[in-house]
């Protein structure tokens, strides 16, 4: 994971949550809220 960028929440969620959550983020623009709720439970 050397290519991981800390300023890429969309890409990180794609690894943990999958494409389903990425669509919600792209539409909601509230990734800061969705990250702790869906990625880490």
MARTORMI-251401 format. One record per residue: residue number from 1; x, z, y of N, C-alpha, C in turn. Coordinates in Angstrom, 2 decimals. Each point is the difference from the previous one (the first is absolute). Example, Ala and Ser with C-alpha at 12.3 -4.5 7.8 and 13.67 -1.06 7.14 Angstrom:
<recs>
REC   resi      n.px      n.pz      n.py     ca.px     ca.pz     ca.py      c.px      c.pz      c.py
REC      1     13.19      7.80     -5.69     -0.89      0.00      1.19      0.90      0.00      1.20
REC      2     -0.35     -0.72      1.05      0.82      0.06      1.19     -0.77      0.73      1.09
</recs>
This chain:
<recs>
REC   resi      n.px      n.pz      n.py     ca.px     ca.pz     ca.py      c.px      c.pz      c.py
REC      1      0.85      0.00     -1.20     -0.85      0.00      1.20      0.89      0.00      1.25
REC      2      1.08     -0.72     -0.05      0.91     -0.05      1.15     -0.60     -0.81      1.14
REC      3     -0.96     -0.88     -0.33     -0.60     -0.87      1.01     -1.22      0.65      0.65
REC      4     -0.26      1.27     -0.32     -1.18      0.68      0.55      0.21      0.31      1.47
REC      5     -1.01     -0.32      0.82      0.09      0.26      1.43     -0.96      1.13      0.39
REC      6      0.49      1.05      0.64     -0.84      1.14      0.36     -1.07     -0.35      1.03
REC      7      0.17     -1.16      0.66     -0.97     -0.40      1.02     -0.94     -1.08     -0.53
REC      8     -0.27      0.06     -1.32     -0.85     -1.00     -0.64     -1.05      0.69     -0.86
REC      9     -0.97      0.70      0.62     -1.01      0.75     -0.75     -0.83     -0.89     -0.89
REC     10     -0.27     -1.25      0.44     -0.81     -0.92     -0.79      0.71     -0.33     -1.31
REC     11      1.29     -0.27      0.08      0.76     -0.34     -1.21      0.12      1.18     -0.95
REC     12      0.18      1.18      0.56      0.13      1.20     -0.81     -1.31      0.29     -0.74
REC     13     -1.11     -0.16      0.69     -1.30      0.26     -0.63     -0.25     -1.00     -1.11
REC     14      0.53     -1.21      0.16     -0.17     -1.02     -1.03      0.64      0.44     -1.31
REC     15      1.05      0.82      0.10      0.69      0.46     -1.20     -0.73      1.18     -0.63
REC     16     -0.58      0.87      0.82     -0.62      1.22     -0.50     -1.49     -0.18     -0.30
REC     17     -0.71     -0.66      0.91     -1.45     -0.06     -0.11     -0.48     -1.35     -0.53
REC     18      0.69     -1.08      0.32     -0.42     -1.32     -0.46     -0.62     -0.82      1.12
REC     19     -0.36     -1.24     -0.29     -0.51     -0.92      1.01     -1.35      0.43      0.55
REC     20     -0.77      0.74     -0.77     -1.32      0.43      0.45      0.09      0.84      1.26
REC     21      0.95      0.94      0.02      0.13      0.89      1.16      0.61     -0.75      1.18
REC     22      0.88     -0.97     -0.31      0.64     -0.77      1.07     -1.04     -0.73      0.83
REC     23     -1.05     -0.50     -0.67     -1.06     -0.72      0.72     -0.72      0.95      0.96
REC     24     -0.25      1.21     -0.46     -0.69      0.99      0.83      0.82      0.31      1.24
REC     25      1.32      0.13     -0.20      0.88      0.33      1.12      0.06     -1.15      0.99
REC     26      0.10     -1.22     -0.51      0.09     -1.16      0.88     -1.27     -0.14      0.82
REC     27     -1.12      0.45     -0.55     -1.28     -0.11      0.70     -0.27      1.23      0.87
REC     28      0.44      1.17     -0.48     -0.31      1.24      0.71      1.01      0.35      1.08
REC     29      1.26     -0.40     -0.22      1.07      0.28      0.97      0.19      1.50      0.16
REC     30     -0.31      0.76     -1.06      0.17      1.46      0.02      0.88      0.43     -1.17
REC     31      1.10     -0.73     -0.20      0.86      0.27     -1.16      0.53      1.43      0.01
REC     32      0.20      0.56      1.20      0.54      1.36      0.11     -0.94      1.01     -0.66
REC     33     -1.30     -0.34     -0.07     -0.98      0.89     -0.61     -0.12     -0.28     -1.49
REC     34      0.11     -1.28     -0.37     -0.20     -0.39     -1.39      1.20      0.34     -0.87
REC     35      1.18      0.10      0.59      1.22      0.25     -0.78     -0.07      1.33     -0.75
REC     36     -0.26      1.13      0.66     -0.01      1.27     -0.71     -1.22      0.16     -0.90
REC     37     -1.11     -0.61      0.34     -1.24      0.19     -0.75      0.01     -0.80     -1.30
REC     38      0.51     -1.24      0.04     -0.11     -0.86     -1.17      1.31     -0.12     -0.78
REC     39      1.13      0.07      0.69      1.27     -0.20     -0.68      0.45      1.28     -0.70
REC     40     -0.14      1.13      0.67      0.50      1.25     -0.54     -1.13      0.90     -0.51
REC     41     -1.22     -0.51      0.02     -1.11      0.77     -0.50     -0.55      0.96      1.03
</recs>
